[in-house]
């Protein structure tokens, strides 16, 4: 674990490096893309490397509002050996997906993350579980005078997404102070949040409606669950990028303590997203099944039929609810 703070940390990490790769977790969300693009643009504008690349899986179309996203590499071309590999918003090596190969081949590695389940798997790690987002942590590593409008847009998007546009409990005074600095870079915050967070395509609204209509109330109505199968995705001509926000909408149901959203990645393999209002530590639930995240937001992947998966998840949630005083 590194001891420096702010730009001293970043200068320490970058010292002597001529080639740098940046990547984030599989199925990149707003914070992952925002932090990766924010750091990429900042390094591109303020440092000189022989090679600087960012690797991510395909991102939602709306995220292309950010500058530089056309430069994202979605696959590895040939054998690559970077001096430094920086992984963002990622708790373990498996979550890197295709870019894990670059991590293993790099001379040194650096991880910036805010997940409590992070395993400090890089050579050097900057992990702050109480932080609102990885994008806020990346901001802390930068010289604010050198943050461009384009960089500020990326970081603001990341922070806005992981705080539910500053509504979630992870929003701290430092988060609002960071947002204020970014706003002073003359970014259009309303456009960023409208186009990347609030605005939904017709397909997204259709599949959200399906998920809400077919949701189930469980555990004496303290838990709500919904499932989207591959058959559903094919029917709506949708993919995983169209499912963003469904679990959060489920959590908003009055009286519910925990929301569970399952969607099928491939036959008999499901991604499980969990959201809590506070009584249940969903990170513990996710970790029990090999995943992780935060106390109020976590996830994992599980094999089997959705009926058995849901029963197993609900059983772990019920154990915590029974330990909670009425």
C-alpha positions in Angstrom: 0.0 0.0 0.0 1.4 3.4 -1.0 1.8 6.1 1.6 1.9 9.2 -0.5 -1.2 11.2 -1.2 -2.4 13.3 -4.2 -0.1 14.1 -7.1 3.0 12.8 -5.2 1.4 9.3 -5.5 0.9 9.6 -9.2 4.4 11.0 -9.8 5.8 8.2 -7.8 3.9 5.6 -9.8 4.8 7.1 -13.2 8.5 7.8 -12.5 10.6 6.2 -15.2 7.7 4.6 -17.1 7.7 4.8 -20.9 4.6 2.7 -21.7 1.4 2.7 -19.7 -1.9 0.8 -20.1 -5.1 1.6 -18.3 -8.1 -0.7 -17.8 -11.1 -1.4 -15.7 -13.5 -4.2 -14.8 -15.7 -6.3 -17.2 -19.0 -4.8 -18.2 -17.8 -1.3 -17.5 -20.2 1.1 -15.8 -20.1 4.8 -15.4 -17.5 5.0 -12.7 -15.3 2.5 -14.5 -15.4 4.4 -17.8 -15.2 7.8 -16.1 -12.2 7.0 -14.1 -10.4 5.2 -16.9 -11.1 8.0 -19.4 -10.4 10.7 -16.9 -7.0 9.3 -16.1 -6.2 8.5 -19.7 -7.0 12.1 -20.9 -5.0 13.6 -17.9 -1.9 11.5 -18.7 -2.2 12.2 -22.4 -2.4 16.0 -21.8 0.2 16.3 -19.1 2.8 13.5 -19.6 4.8 12.1 -22.4 5.0 8.3 -23.0 6.1 6.2 -25.9 2.9 4.3 -25.5 -0.3 5.1 -23.6 -3.4 3.0 -24.1 -6.8 2.3 -22.5 -8.5 -1.1 -22.7 -12.1 -1.7 -21.9 -14.9 -4.0 -23.1 -17.6 -2.3 -25.3 -19.1 0.6 -23.5 -22.7 2.0 -23.6 -23.3 4.3 -26.6 -24.2 7.2 -24.3 -20.7 7.1 -22.7 -19.3 8.2 -26.0 -20.2 11.8 -25.0 -16.7 11.7 -23.4 -13.7 12.7 -25.4 -11.2 10.0 -26.3 -13.6 7.1 -26.1 -13.0 6.3 -29.8 -9.4 5.5 -28.7 -10.4 2.7 -26.4 -9.0 -0.7 -27.4 -11.4 -3.6 -27.0 -8.9 -6.3 -27.7 -5.2 -6.9 -27.4 -3.3 -6.8 -30.7 -0.2 -9.0 -30.5 1.9 -9.6 -27.4 2.1 -6.4 -25.2 4.5 -5.7 -22.4 3.9 -2.3 -20.7 6.1 -0.7 -18.1 3.0 0.0 -16.0 -0.5 -1.4 -16.0 -3.1 0.7 -14.1 -6.3 -1.1 -13.1 -9.2 1.1 -12.0 -12.5 0.2 -10.1 -11.5 -3.4 -10.1 -11.4 -5.6 -7.0 -9.5 -8.7 -8.3 -7.6 -10.0 -11.3 -10.6 -12.0 -12.6 -12.7 -8.9 -12.9 -10.2 -7.4 -15.5 -11.4 -9.9 -18.1 -9.5 -9.8 -21.4 -7.0 -7.2 -20.1 -5.8 -9.5 -17.3 -3.1 -10.7 -19.8 -1.7 -7.2 -19.9 -1.7 -7.0 -16.1 0.3 -10.2 -15.8 2.8 -9.1 -18.5 3.4 -5.6 -17.1 6.7 -4.7 -15.3 4.7 -3.1 -12.6 1.0 -2.7 -11.6 -1.0 -0.1 -9.8 -4.7 -0.4 -8.6 -7.0 2.4 -7.7 -10.3 1.2 -6.2 -13.1 1.9 -3.6 -14.5 -1.6 -3.2 -14.2 -3.0 0.3 -13.7 -6.4 -1.2 -10.6 -5.3 -3.1 -7.7 -7.8 -2.5 -4.8 -5.4 -3.1 -3.7 -7.6 -5.9 -1.4 -5.1 -7.7 2.2 -4.2 -6.8 1.0 -1.0 -5.4 -2.6 -0.2 -4.4 -4.6 2.9 -3.6 -7.8 1.5 -2.1 -10.2 3.7 -0.1 -13.4 1.8 0.7 -15.2 4.8 2.1 -14.7 6.8 -1.1 -17.8 7.6 -3.2 -16.2 6.3 -6.4 -12.9 5.4 -8.1 -13.3 8.6 -10.1 -13.1 10.7 -6.9 -9.9 8.8 -6.0 -8.4 9.5 -9.4 -9.3 13.2 -8.9 -7.3 13.1 -5.6 -4.2 11.9 -7.6 -4.3 14.8 -10.0 -3.0 18.4 -9.9 -6.3 20.3 -10.1 -4.7 23.1 -12.1 -3.9 20.6 -14.8 -7.3 19.1 -15.1 -8.8 19.9 -18.5 -12.5 20.3 -19.3 -12.5 16.9 -21.0 -10.9 15.2 -18.0 -13.4 16.9 -15.7 -16.3 15.7 -17.8 -15.1 12.1 -17.4 -14.5 12.3 -13.7 -17.8 14.0 -13.1 -19.7 11.3 -15.0 -18.0 8.6 -12.9 -18.8 10.3 -9.6 -22.4 11.1 -10.6 -23.1 7.5 -11.6 -21.7 5.8 -8.5 -23.5 8.3 -6.2 -26.8 8.1 -8.0 -26.3 11.8 -8.9 -25.3 12.6 -5.3 -28.2 10.8 -3.7 -26.6 7.7 -2.2 -25.1 7.5 1.3 -21.6 7.2 -0.2 -21.8 10.9 -1.1 -19.5 12.7 1.4 -18.6 16.4 1.8 -15.4 15.6 -0.1 -17.5 14.3 -2.9 -19.4 17.5 -3.2 -16.2 19.5 -3.0 -14.7 17.5 -5.8 -17.8 18.0 -7.9 -17.5 21.7 -7.3 -14.0 21.8 -8.6 -15.0 19.9 -11.7 -18.0 22.2 -12.3 -15.6 25.1 -12.3 -13.9 23.6 -15.3 -17.1 24.8 -17.2 -18.5 21.3 -17.9 -22.1 20.9 -18.7 -23.2 18.7 -15.7 -26.8 18.6 -16.8 -26.0 17.2 -20.2 -23.6 14.6 -18.8 -26.2 13.3 -16.3 -29.1 13.5 -18.6 -27.5 11.7 -21.5 -25.5 9.1 -19.6 -27.7 8.4 -16.5 -31.3 9.6 -16.8 -32.0 9.2 -20.5 -33.0 5.7 -21.6 -33.5 4.2 -25.1 -36.8 2.6 -26.0 -35.2 -0.8 -25.6 -33.9 0.0 -22.2 -37.3 1.2 -21.1 -39.0 -1.9 -22.5 -36.7 -4.3 -20.6 -36.9 -2.2 -17.5 -40.7 -2.5 -17.7 -40.5 -6.2 -18.2 -38.2 -6.5 -15.1 -40.5 -4.5 -12.9 -43.7 -6.1 -14.1 -42.4 -9.6 -13.5 -40.6 -8.8 -10.2 -41.3 -10.9 -7.1 -41.6 -9.8 -3.4 -39.9 -12.1 -1.0 -39.0 -12.4 2.7 -42.2 -10.8 4.0 -41.9 -8.1 1.3 -38.4 -7.0 2.5 -36.8 -8.3 -0.6 -37.6 -7.8 -4.3 -36.1 -9.8 -7.1 -36.3 -9.9 -10.9 -34.7 -12.0 -13.6 -33.8 -11.4 -17.3 -32.9 -14.4 -19.3 -31.0 -14.7 -22.6 -34.3 -15.4 -24.2 -35.6 -12.0 -22.9 -32.5 -10.3 -24.2 -32.9 -11.8 -27.6 -36.5 -10.9 -27.7 -35.9 -7.2 -26.9 -32.7 -7.2 -29.1 -30.8 -6.0 -26.0 -27.5 -6.7 -24.3 -26.0 -6.3 -20.8 -25.4 -2.6 -21.5 -29.2 -2.1 -21.6 -29.7 -3.3 -18.1 -27.9 -0.5 -16.2 -30.0 0.9 -13.4 -32.6 -1.8 -13.2 -31.5 -3.1 -9.8 -31.4 0.5 -8.4 -35.0 1.0 -9.6 -36.0 -2.2 -7.9 -34.4 -1.0 -4.6 -36.5 2.1 -4.7 -39.6 0.0 -3.9 -41.3 1.2 -0.7 -40.7 -1.2 2.2 -37.9 -3.2 0.5 -34.6 -3.6 2.2 -32.7 -5.6 -0.5 -33.1 -5.8 -4.3 -31.8 -8.7 -6.4 -31.4 -8.6 -10.1 -30.3 -11.6 -12.1 -29.5 -11.6 -15.8 -28.2 -14.5 -17.9 -24.7 -14.0 -19.3 -24.6 -17.3 -21.1 -26.7 -20.5 -20.7 -26.9 -21.3 -17.0 -24.5 -18.5 -16.0 -26.0 -15.5 -14.2 -24.7 -12.1 -13.1 -26.2 -11.2 -9.7 -26.6 -7.6 -8.7 -27.5 -6.7 -5.2 -28.6 -3.4 -3.6 -29.4 -2.7 0.0 -30.9 0.2 2.0 -28.6 -0.5 4.9 -29.9 -3.3 7.1 -28.2 -6.0 5.0 -24.5 -6.0 4.0 -24.8 -7.2 0.5 -21.0 -7.3 0.1 -21.0 -10.2 2.6 -23.7 -12.0 0.6 -21.7 -11.5 -2.7 -18.4 -12.6 -1.1 -20.1 -15.8 0.1 -20.6 -16.6 -3.5 -17.2 -15.5 -4.7 -18.1 -11.8 -5.6 -17.8 -8.6 -3.7 -18.5 -4.8 -3.7 -19.8 -2.5 -1.1 -22.1 -2.8 1.9 -25.0 -1.4 -0.1 -24.1 -2.4 -3.6 -22.4 -5.7 -4.6 -22.5 -8.5 -7.1 -21.3 -11.9 -8.2 -21.6 -14.5 -11.0 -23.3 -17.8 -10.3 -23.8 -21.0 -12.3 -27.1 -23.0 -12.4 -30.7 -22.4 -13.0 -32.1 -19.0 -11.8 -34.5 -20.7 -9.3 -31.7 -22.3 -7.3 -29.5 -19.2 -7.6 -32.3 -17.0 -6.2 -33.0 -19.4 -3.4 -29.4 -19.5 -2.3 -29.1 -15.7 -2.4 -32.3 -15.1 -0.5 -31.2 -17.6 2.1 -28.1 -15.5 2.9 -30.1 -12.3 3.0 -32.6 -13.9 5.3 -29.8 -14.9 7.8 -28.8 -11.2 8.1 -32.4 -10.0 8.4 -33.0 -12.5 11.3 -30.0 -11.1 13.1 -31.4 -7.5 12.8 -33.6 -6.2 15.7 -37.2 -5.5 14.7 
